[in-house]
């Protein structure tokens, strides 16, 4: 697997983790319930 793909996957994982925390803190639970 080329290095670039490893980097992209790593960055994606980090962004997803940050998004989880942001959603928990910023958005109301309605967004979670809607899904």
C-alpha positions in Angstrom: 0.0 0.0 0.0 1.5 3.3 -1.0 2.4 5.8 1.7 -0.1 8.4 0.4 -3.1 6.1 1.0 -1.9 5.4 4.5 -1.7 9.1 5.2 -5.2 9.7 3.8 -6.7 6.9 5.8 -5.0 8.2 9.0 -6.2 11.8 8.3 -9.7 10.5 7.7 -9.7 8.6 11.0 -8.5 11.7 12.9 -11.2 13.9 11.2 -13.9 11.4 12.1 -12.8 11.3 15.7 -12.9 15.1 15.9 -16.3 15.2 14.3 -17.7 12.7 16.9 -16.6 15.0 19.7 -17.8 18.1 17.9 -21.2 16.5 17.3 -21.5 15.5 21.0 -20.5 18.9 22.2 -22.1 21.3 19.7 -25.1 19.7 18.0 -28.2 18.8 19.9 -29.2 15.2 20.5 -31.9 15.6 17.8 -29.2 15.1 15.2 -28.2 11.8 16.8 -31.9 10.7 17.2 -32.7 11.6 13.6 -30.2 8.9 12.5 
